[in-house]
Amino acid sequence: MTNHNTNHNGATGPAEHQPDPHGPTPVSRPVRGAHPGGPGIPDLGAAVDPIDCPEPDTPIKVRSASELADALPYILGYRPEDCVVLLGLRQRDGYGRFGGRVRLGIPARAEDWPAVARQLARSLIIGGEHRGDKSDAIVVFVCKEPTEGETGRRVRDRLQLFVQLLRTSCGDFGVPVVEALCVSDGRFWSYCCPGGCCPPEGTSMGLPGSSALAAAATYAGLQVRGSLKEFQARLRPKEGAAPEQEAALDAARLTLRPRIDDETSRPAVTTATLDLARHAMARMADRPTVPGRLDMDDQDDALLTHDEAAALIVGLQDRETRDEAAEWMEGRDAELALRLWRALARRCVGPYGDHAAAPLTLAGWAAWSTGDSLEAREALAMALAADPDYLFAWLLHTACNEGLGAEAIRECIRRGRVEREAAAEERAAAAAAAAAAAVAGGAADRESAAADHEPTGVDDEPTGADGELTGADGELTGADGDPTAADQEVTATNRELTAVEREAEAAEGIGSSRPVLPAVGATALRSARTGAALRRGNARQRAAGGARGPRPKGPSTRPGARPARSGGSRRQR
């Protein structure tokens, strides 16, 4: 699109170049509350949008201010409302070709206008030079609809000071403003008119899209996709179901927030959130395409319950979960993800407005990744409005504005996905190896335990920690329940061994040099003598005709029996 000539050539500020005393502004993260134009002025780094537009295959000539005003929606891709646009021109082959452009909402306070005008001029001129897009001249548009009871002419007069500040600021950077137009209430006025050529009531712009320029622009492939407010409406909360959605968000926050903060439960929340998002995208994919953007949004809203939307919104507040969700950035996945992120942004109602930063950033990334830089910038700007400190949104917004290609960021995300999957495989392999080692160690422990617990006598019984024999039910009894002769012999043996052990322990305690009976030796001796006593007792029972039945395996169930204790240094099983 080219600009051959315009009807007005007014003053544009100083004719000679006056460089900025502060030098070029480096690209850095904006600081809340700071502004290069002066103290107390809100930062505009995240709000100034450089706008790109593909060059049409067929050049479109703009020869008048009327055609220039009519061309603005095709240059931007949408109908501007309540904003100021600075459009750079590059001289080439005798024509002024459209170059870089910036857009910003018109500040409501007049005291902010000087700083805003200077930053807009800096963003277009200095920022364009950094990107290799130097402007030789500038066209200014201020688009503002009149308030109730106000006329378009009154709007023009009210904004005249702001436009003059823009003209002088651009002149301070050495680039002249060749045209400045006010567009309001379907009419336009030129601030550069020397007088007499423009009617006081302004010039009618006619019906949108009805001019020859509109036809030529449409033929060249340039489209107008509605107004900026319509873009924003697709990403702003709807108030119809706000109480129910807010209650669902309250419940989801109470349930999920502690689990996200806990390192052990966070991976499970990530998995559940992404699975729920996949199910929602699958439901959207199964529905037929509905003509009309708003109708499609209504259909997508109906596919998400309040609880599902709340779980997804809260789950996406986790950075790792959000980063994995950003991997849906290509092909059909990106289209469905964009619809889902829009729907979630519309559910961030009431006090959860700052939670919209995550779905808005993902929506901006999905839009940019699929080639829609217009919606990407608007979504990212809204994300920064919801949370000015949201780093991911700021990085994407800066990269988009600096003219970086989305492919470079996609490649970074692909590498991150590969690294994450490799780390997950390593963790799985380590867990499998640990499980195999645990199984092998358990088998070895069982074999060792079996070897340690082999009986030393033919009819051996475990002994207690106090050296007394314990049978299946804690003691040996005869047929009538009285102690047998074998019991008495075993008891005598235990007393003898206990005395030996005590003597050995006493000798060891006073440092005697005589041989001391080790504990393991005493245990072996007791086991041998006890086994012999049991065999003699069984022989006497068989001779008396009282066969001893098989000992039950397991703990005794006799009332009052002593429960079996787990192993000590002396207990054998």
FITI-188678 format. One record per residue (C-alpha): x, y, z; residue number from 1. Coordinates in steps of 0.001 Angstrom, whole numbers. Layout:
N
{{X Y Z} NUM}
...
//
This chain:
573
{{0 0 0} 1}
{{1459 3348 -954} 2}
{{730 6970 -196} 3}
{{1299 9119 -3262} 4}
{{254 12471 -1849} 5}
{{-2082 14111 642} 6}
{{-3954 17356 602} 7}
{{-2259 18844 3675} 8}
{{1338 19641 4557} 9}
{{1307 21462 7881} 10}
{{4092 22306 10271} 11}
{{5674 19315 11972} 12}
{{7908 20800 14662} 13}
{{11635 21546 14464} 14}
{{13056 21012 11030} 15}
{{16499 19884 12145} 16}
{{17200 16662 13990} 17}
{{17416 16920 17761} 18}
{{18626 13605 19164} 19}
{{17133 12263 22350} 20}
{{19446 13261 25225} 21}
{{18813 9917 26928} 22}
{{19823 7856 23914} 23}
{{17983 4798 22577} 24}
{{15871 2913 25065} 25}
{{17187 -634 25614} 26}
{{14698 -3480 25633} 27}
{{14102 -4399 29260} 28}
{{11291 -5511 31501} 29}
{{9068 -2574 32460} 30}
{{8989 -1521 36078} 31}
{{5590 -861 37627} 32}
{{5045 2806 38289} 33}
{{8131 3912 36345} 34}
{{8024 5809 33095} 35}
{{10770 7393 31035} 36}
{{8635 10462 30453} 37}
{{8639 11574 34058} 38}
{{7795 10557 37625} 39}
{{4330 9383 38492} 40}
{{3388 8535 34912} 41}
{{2176 4930 34525} 42}
{{4377 2686 32442} 43}
{{3244 2219 28858} 44}
{{5816 -331 27713} 45}
{{3290 -3151 27739} 46}
{{494 -1081 26217} 47}
{{2187 460 23158} 48}
{{1543 -1994 20347} 49}
{{3690 -1923 17241} 50}
{{1401 -3209 14500} 51}
{{2495 -5260 11560} 52}
{{528 -5808 8378} 53}
{{1486 -8006 5434} 54}
{{2358 -6118 2311} 55}
{{-356 -6661 -327} 56}
{{642 -8205 -3611} 57}
{{-989 -5305 -5483} 58}
{{46 -1777 -4338} 59}
{{-2868 419 -3287} 60}
{{-2442 4136 -3841} 61}
{{-3776 6617 -1299} 62}
{{-4002 10116 -2760} 63}
{{-6050 12125 -269} 64}
{{-6820 12527 3412} 65}
{{-10225 10963 2804} 66}
{{-8653 7829 1341} 67}
{{-6120 7782 4129} 68}
{{-8875 7813 6775} 69}
{{-10755 5104 4882} 70}
{{-7586 3006 4615} 71}
{{-6848 2925 8344} 72}
{{-9037 -126 9207} 73}
{{-7385 -2106 6400} 74}
{{-3951 -1085 7575} 75}
{{-4694 -2205 11123} 76}
{{-6941 -5156 10331} 77}
{{-9747 -3868 12579} 78}
{{-11795 -709 13081} 79}
{{-9963 1452 15632} 80}
{{-11887 2930 18539} 81}
{{-10714 5280 21299} 82}
{{-7036 5050 20379} 83}
{{-4162 6938 18833} 84}
{{-2214 5409 15938} 85}
{{1145 6571 14602} 86}
{{1872 5271 11118} 87}
{{5383 5488 9703} 88}
{{6084 6200 6027} 89}
{{9169 5134 4105} 90}
{{10207 6967 980} 91}
{{10819 4557 -1868} 92}
{{10716 5164 -5624} 93}
{{9011 8508 -5130} 94}
{{6230 7017 -3025} 95}
{{5715 6953 709} 96}
{{5191 3344 1675} 97}
{{3589 2411 4971} 98}
{{6135 1170 7483} 99}
{{6051 678 11223} 100}
{{3065 1665 13306} 101}
{{2152 1917 16982} 102}
{{-1191 2100 18774} 103}
{{-2267 3140 22253} 104}
{{-5492 3978 24015} 105}
{{-5945 7724 24398} 106}
{{-5009 8703 27981} 107}
{{-7976 10044 29913} 108}
{{-5920 12612 31867} 109}
{{-4520 15574 29942} 110}
{{-1565 15830 32325} 111}
{{-340 12455 30995} 112}
{{-312 13598 27370} 113}
{{3247 15047 27178} 114}
{{4921 11883 28502} 115}
{{2675 9619 26413} 116}
{{3320 11619 23252} 117}
{{7066 11383 23766} 118}
{{7018 7636 24390} 119}
{{4837 6973 21352} 120}
{{7234 8936 19171} 121}
{{10199 7112 20689} 122}
{{8562 3703 20227} 123}
{{7906 4279 16534} 124}
{{11078 6124 15541} 125}
{{13819 4715 17784} 126}
{{12217 1288 18055} 127}
{{11744 1152 14283} 128}
{{15414 1976 13716} 129}
{{16402 -875 16024} 130}
{{14232 -3212 13958} 131}
{{15593 -1883 10656} 132}
{{12337 -55 9824} 133}
{{13307 3616 9772} 134}
{{10471 6101 9241} 135}
{{10960 9124 6970} 136}
{{7583 10682 7824} 137}
{{4634 9970 10116} 138}
{{849 10101 9882} 139}
{{-1120 10524 13131} 140}
{{-4683 9253 13696} 141}
{{-6753 9943 16809} 142}
{{-9956 7870 16842} 143}
{{-12465 8742 19535} 144}
{{-16228 8367 19628} 145}
{{-18111 11266 21248} 146}
{{-19643 10846 24664} 147}
{{-23332 11432 25327} 148}
{{-24239 14970 24337} 149}
{{-20884 15556 22650} 150}
{{-20265 16119 18933} 151}
{{-17415 14917 16756} 152}
{{-16246 18481 16315} 153}
{{-16038 18862 20076} 154}
{{-13908 15721 20229} 155}
{{-11594 17212 17622} 156}
{{-11167 20398 19649} 157}
{{-10637 18513 22910} 158}
{{-7816 16378 21446} 159}
{{-6084 19156 19542} 160}
{{-3484 19729 22287} 161}
{{-2659 16009 22412} 162}
{{-2126 15927 18651} 163}
{{110 18987 18806} 164}
{{2235 17276 21458} 165}
{{2525 14225 19199} 166}
{{3653 16378 16267} 167}
{{6297 18202 18257} 168}
{{7547 14980 19897} 169}
{{8048 13342 16506} 170}
{{9794 16485 15319} 171}
{{12117 16307 18322} 172}
{{13288 12927 16996} 173}
{{13825 14410 13544} 174}
{{10835 12861 11750} 175}
{{8042 15174 10467} 176}
{{4327 14527 10807} 177}
{{2853 15050 7321} 178}
{{-772 14421 8272} 179}
{{-2825 14235 11493} 180}
{{-6477 13174 11369} 181}
{{-9220 13026 13950} 182}
{{-11817 10319 13221} 183}
{{-15039 10612 15212} 184}
{{-18741 9918 14708} 185}
{{-18314 8767 11106} 186}
{{-16434 11902 10064} 187}
{{-12833 13079 9996} 188}
{{-10947 16377 10422} 189}
{{-7356 17229 9552} 190}
{{-5209 19049 12080} 191}
{{-2758 19922 9302} 192}
{{-5283 21777 7151} 193}
{{-4036 25346 6506} 194}
{{-7651 26511 6587} 195}
{{-10451 26811 4079} 196}
{{-10209 23362 2465} 197}
{{-12015 21314 5141} 198}
{{-15604 22004 6268} 199}
{{-15990 22815 9985} 200}
{{-18425 19926 10442} 201}
{{-15842 17518 9067} 202}
{{-15862 15194 6066} 203}
{{-18100 12155 5966} 204}
{{-16322 8836 5622} 205}
{{-19303 7060 4034} 206}
{{-20331 3498 4746} 207}
{{-17497 1201 5830} 208}
{{-16184 -870 2958} 209}
{{-18126 1009 271} 210}
{{-15287 3013 -1258} 211}
{{-13106 2138 -4205} 212}
{{-10179 1909 -1817} 213}
{{-12033 -690 269} 214}
{{-12669 -2768 -2828} 215}
{{-9018 -2530 -3854} 216}
{{-7858 -3446 -367} 217}
{{-10169 -6446 -244} 218}
{{-8925 -7559 -3653} 219}
{{-5344 -7228 -2369} 220}
{{-6143 -9588 530} 221}
{{-6515 -7063 3340} 222}
{{-9427 -7734 5689} 223}
{{-11165 -5855 8461} 224}
{{-12013 -8230 11307} 225}
{{-14388 -6044 13282} 226}
{{-13593 -3566 15999} 227}
{{-11088 -3770 18796} 228}
{{-13942 -3989 21300} 229}
{{-15187 -7125 19560} 230}
{{-11753 -8695 19961} 231}
{{-11726 -7819 23621} 232}
{{-15255 -9116 24159} 233}
{{-14105 -12618 23219} 234}
{{-11572 -12534 26055} 235}
{{-13449 -10710 28795} 236}
{{-15563 -12365 31513} 237}
{{-19273 -12699 30984} 238}
{{-21426 -11611 33864} 239}
{{-24371 -13948 33253} 240}
{{-23141 -16833 35406} 241}
{{-20676 -14904 37571} 242}
{{-21968 -16020 41026} 243}
{{-21930 -19737 40144} 244}
{{-18521 -19489 38503} 245}
{{-17071 -17541 41415} 246}
{{-18310 -20169 43865} 247}
{{-16709 -22907 41763} 248}
{{-13436 -20968 41694} 249}
{{-13534 -20600 45480} 250}
{{-13941 -24350 45893} 251}
{{-11224 -25177 43356} 252}
{{-8773 -22778 44984} 253}
{{-9305 -24298 48434} 254}
{{-8830 -27795 47031} 255}
{{-6012 -27338 44517} 256}
{{-3907 -24498 45888} 257}
{{-2444 -26526 48793} 258}
{{-1703 -29415 46427} 259}
{{53 -27101 43969} 260}
{{2185 -25689 46777} 261}
{{3142 -29207 47891} 262}
{{6054 -30578 45854} 263}
{{4876 -34174 46280} 264}
{{1316 -33614 45034} 265}
{{2023 -30987 42365} 266}
{{2788 -33496 39531} 267}
{{-586 -35138 40077} 268}
{{-2327 -31753 39772} 269}
{{-428 -31058 36540} 270}
{{-1458 -34395 35063} 271}
{{-5099 -33963 36077} 272}
{{-5241 -30395 34716} 273}
{{-3767 -31305 31328} 274}
{{-5989 -34386 31031} 275}
{{-9054 -32264 31737} 276}
{{-7908 -29737 29134} 277}
{{-7502 -32513 26553} 278}
{{-11012 -33786 27258} 279}
{{-12420 -30270 26855} 280}
{{-10579 -29785 23559} 281}
{{-11867 -33147 22337} 282}
{{-15452 -32064 23069} 283}
{{-14875 -28858 21118} 284}
{{-13436 -30809 18201} 285}
{{-16539 -33013 18048} 286}
{{-18889 -30057 17615} 287}
{{-19502 -28608 14145} 288}
{{-18143 -25188 13322} 289}
{{-20656 -22420 14016} 290}
{{-20653 -19353 11762} 291}
{{-19929 -16159 13656} 292}
{{-17273 -15716 16312} 293}
{{-19658 -14906 19139} 294}
{{-21881 -17894 18353} 295}
{{-18811 -20140 18422} 296}
{{-17819 -18690 21782} 297}
{{-21298 -19378 23188} 298}
{{-21054 -22982 22019} 299}
{{-17626 -23405 23624} 300}
{{-18908 -21915 26879} 301}
{{-21724 -24456 26976} 302}
{{-19209 -27324 26722} 303}
{{-17472 -26367 29988} 304}
{{-19097 -26746 33387} 305}
{{-18330 -24258 36136} 306}
{{-16337 -26850 38087} 307}
{{-14284 -27878 35044} 308}
{{-13473 -24285 34175} 309}
{{-12520 -23539 37783} 310}
{{-10226 -26574 38015} 311}
{{-8494 -25607 34777} 312}
{{-8078 -21944 35742} 313}
{{-6595 -22751 39151} 314}
{{-4461 -25562 37751} 315}
{{-2949 -23256 35130} 316}
{{-1671 -20941 37855} 317}
{{1176 -23434 38263} 318}
{{4048 -22422 35994} 319}
{{5051 -25940 34970} 320}
{{1463 -26835 34085} 321}
{{1115 -23660 32030} 322}
{{4397 -24310 30218} 323}
{{3276 -27804 29215} 324}
{{-48 -26396 28017} 325}
{{1888 -23961 25809} 326}
{{3096 -26950 23793} 327}
{{-300 -27043 22054} 328}
{{943 -24515 19536} 329}
{{699 -26085 16097} 330}
{{-1975 -27311 13721} 331}
{{-5320 -28472 14988} 332}
{{-4096 -28567 18594} 333}
{{-3353 -24835 18514} 334}
{{-6801 -24006 17101} 335}
{{-8616 -26022 19765} 336}
{{-6338 -24757 22535} 337}
{{-7027 -21156 21497} 338}
{{-10772 -21743 21817} 339}
{{-10273 -23309 25244} 340}
{{-8028 -20493 26517} 341}
{{-10572 -17903 25348} 342}
{{-13346 -19743 27164} 343}
{{-11287 -19919 30376} 344}
{{-10416 -16209 30180} 345}
{{-14154 -15463 30020} 346}
{{-14653 -17443 33260} 347}
{{-12202 -15409 35385} 348}
{{-14921 -13428 37134} 349}
{{-15030 -11209 40187} 350}
{{-11927 -11319 42405} 351}
{{-10317 -13870 40090} 352}
{{-9566 -11316 37395} 353}
{{-5822 -11702 37949} 354}
{{-6147 -15460 37299} 355}
{{-6960 -14550 33685} 356}
{{-3280 -13769 33058} 357}
{{-2494 -17459 32459} 358}
{{-5261 -18304 29934} 359}
{{-4883 -14898 28231} 360}
{{-1153 -15452 27801} 361}
{{-1756 -18933 26414} 362}
{{-4400 -17494 24075} 363}
{{-1960 -14844 22885} 364}
{{738 -17447 22318} 365}
{{-1589 -19820 20438} 366}
{{-2830 -16943 18256} 367}
{{675 -15728 17496} 368}
{{1914 -19242 16820} 369}
{{-832 -19699 14224} 370}
{{-64 -16377 12517} 371}
{{-2656 -14077 14106} 372}
{{-463 -11348 15566} 373}
{{-3435 -8994 15952} 374}
{{-5309 -11156 18457} 375}
{{-1992 -12188 20000} 376}
{{-1082 -8618 20889} 377}
{{-4524 -7847 22248} 378}
{{-4598 -11003 24396} 379}
{{-1084 -10397 25721} 380}
{{-1878 -6750 26480} 381}
{{-4977 -7874 28402} 382}
{{-2873 -10461 30287} 383}
{{-496 -7702 31389} 384}
{{-3463 -5566 32393} 385}
{{-4696 -8434 34577} 386}
{{-1236 -8995 36100} 387}
{{1479 -6452 35185} 388}
{{4161 -8721 36690} 389}
{{3279 -11801 34634} 390}
{{6686 -12528 33121} 391}
{{5621 -15011 30434} 392}
{{3133 -12509 28985} 393}
{{5702 -9729 29049} 394}
{{8315 -11863 27289} 395}
{{5895 -12888 24539} 396}
{{4564 -9348 24148} 397}
{{8078 -7959 23848} 398}
{{9143 -10636 21373} 399}
{{6039 -10028 19267} 400}
{{6577 -6282 19285} 401}
{{10267 -6608 18475} 402}
{{9441 -8512 15323} 403}
{{10806 -11871 16431} 404}
{{9347 -14858 14647} 405}
{{7134 -17272 16546} 406}
{{9156 -20187 15173} 407}
{{12130 -19281 17373} 408}
{{9943 -19566 20464} 409}
{{8309 -22743 19188} 410}
{{11762 -24278 18839} 411}
{{12586 -23353 22434} 412}
{{9358 -24976 23623} 413}
{{10098 -28090 21554} 414}
{{13524 -28390 23156} 415}
{{11970 -27981 26585} 416}
{{9495 -30764 25809} 417}
{{12282 -33105 24677} 418}
{{14301 -32372 27826} 419}
{{11264 -32914 30053} 420}
{{10421 -36222 28384} 421}
{{14042 -37357 28657} 422}
{{14077 -36466 32361} 423}
{{10813 -38361 32852} 424}
{{12298 -41432 31142} 425}
{{15369 -41219 33364} 426}
{{13194 -41012 36468} 427}
{{11125 -43973 35305} 428}
{{14264 -46014 34607} 429}
{{15699 -45123 38023} 430}
{{12422 -46071 39711} 431}
{{12352 -49409 37860} 432}
{{15951 -50119 38838} 433}
{{15188 -49267 42462} 434}
{{12138 -51542 42411} 435}
{{14181 -54397 40919} 436}
{{16868 -53893 43543} 437}
{{14240 -53921 46278} 438}
{{12789 -57187 44971} 439}
{{16244 -58761 44774} 440}
{{17116 -57494 48249} 441}
{{13873 -58865 49635} 442}
{{14565 -62302 48181} 443}
{{18072 -62252 49655} 444}
{{16690 -61239 53055} 445}
{{14190 -64082 52976} 446}
{{16892 -66604 52112} 447}
{{19099 -65271 54895} 448}
{{16215 -65349 57356} 449}
{{15393 -68922 56388} 450}
{{19016 -69955 56919} 451}
{{19150 -68203 60301} 452}
{{15912 -69776 61523} 453}
{{16665 -73428 60801} 454}
{{16018 -75593 63943} 455}
{{19080 -76944 65750} 456}
{{17329 -79972 67282} 457}
{{15061 -82634 65888} 458}
{{12208 -81469 68006} 459}
{{13445 -78020 68843} 460}
{{11252 -75166 70098} 461}
{{11951 -71416 70178} 462}
{{13156 -69973 73448} 463}
{{12232 -66704 75100} 464}
{{14518 -63787 75767} 465}
{{14600 -64867 79418} 466}
{{15997 -68294 78513} 467}
{{12749 -70169 79261} 468}
{{11357 -72587 76716} 469}
{{8184 -71560 74884} 470}
{{6271 -74135 72931} 471}
{{3360 -73602 70613} 472}
{{1334 -72133 73444} 473}
{{4183 -70861 75658} 474}
{{4851 -73997 77772} 475}
{{4824 -77819 77612} 476}
{{1871 -79532 79238} 477}
{{845 -83067 79667} 478}
{{-2457 -84558 78732} 479}
{{-4062 -83191 81913} 480}
{{-2487 -79731 81608} 481}
{{157 -80295 84368} 482}
{{3877 -79839 83760} 483}
{{5589 -83067 82677} 484}
{{8952 -84458 83670} 485}
{{10339 -83003 80466} 486}
{{9207 -79579 81651} 487}
{{11063 -79992 84903} 488}
{{14227 -81122 83143} 489}
{{14065 -78223 80690} 490}
{{13558 -75797 83563} 491}
{{16601 -77183 85361} 492}
{{18639 -76855 82193} 493}
{{17531 -73253 81758} 494}
{{18522 -72430 85338} 495}
{{21939 -73952 84830} 496}
{{22555 -72045 81590} 497}
{{21272 -68822 83055} 498}
{{23697 -69156 85935} 499}
{{26541 -69759 83480} 500}
{{25627 -66690 81460} 501}
{{25352 -64486 84530} 502}
{{28739 -65639 85733} 503}
{{30213 -64917 82309} 504}
{{28606 -61479 82185} 505}
{{29876 -60674 85685} 506}
{{33380 -61780 84780} 507}
{{33280 -59718 81607} 508}
{{32074 -56723 83529} 509}
{{35051 -56726 85953} 510}
{{37596 -57297 83217} 511}
{{38491 -60923 84178} 512}
{{41061 -62588 81980} 513}
{{39495 -66049 82230} 514}
{{37538 -67371 79233} 515}
{{34055 -65881 78884} 516}
{{31142 -67825 77340} 517}
{{29836 -65779 74395} 518}
{{26119 -65230 74171} 519}
{{25834 -67109 70899} 520}
{{27633 -70091 72480} 521}
{{25267 -70088 75432} 522}
{{22325 -70029 73084} 523}
{{23650 -72999 71128} 524}
{{24287 -74960 74322} 525}
{{20809 -74251 75596} 526}
{{19331 -75290 72256} 527}
{{21179 -78631 72295} 528}
{{20270 -79490 75898} 529}
{{16692 -78347 75415} 530}
{{16328 -80532 72325} 531}
{{17620 -83555 74236} 532}
{{15205 -82882 77108} 533}
{{12290 -82611 74672} 534}
{{13196 -85857 72995} 535}
{{13345 -87654 76348} 536}
{{9985 -86160 77330} 537}
{{8356 -87277 74063} 538}
{{9730 -90776 74515} 539}
{{8210 -90970 78007} 540}
{{4874 -89733 76686} 541}
{{4821 -92326 73908} 542}
{{5740 -95054 76397} 543}
{{2851 -93937 78595} 544}
{{484 -94071 75582} 545}
{{-70 -90316 75258} 546}
{{818 -89411 71690} 547}
{{1845 -85776 71242} 548}
{{-3 -84247 68375} 549}
{{1525 -81925 65849} 550}
{{2268 -78491 67193} 551}
{{84 -75819 65645} 552}
{{1886 -73381 63432} 553}
{{1349 -69776 64384} 554}
{{610 -67938 67603} 555}
{{-1329 -69601 70366} 556}
{{-5008 -68892 70803} 557}
{{-5207 -70230 74319} 558}
{{-6747 -67695 76695} 559}
{{-4014 -66039 78716} 560}
{{-1213 -67312 76491} 561}
{{1752 -65009 76060} 562}
{{1813 -63419 72555} 563}
{{4730 -64305 70345} 564}
{{7350 -61553 70207} 565}
{{9389 -60601 67204} 566}
{{13044 -61581 67121} 567}
{{15677 -60534 69592} 568}
{{19312 -61482 69663} 569}
{{18514 -64704 71513} 570}
{{15145 -65635 70020} 571}
{{15084 -68232 67275} 572}
{{12127 -68950 65048} 573}
//
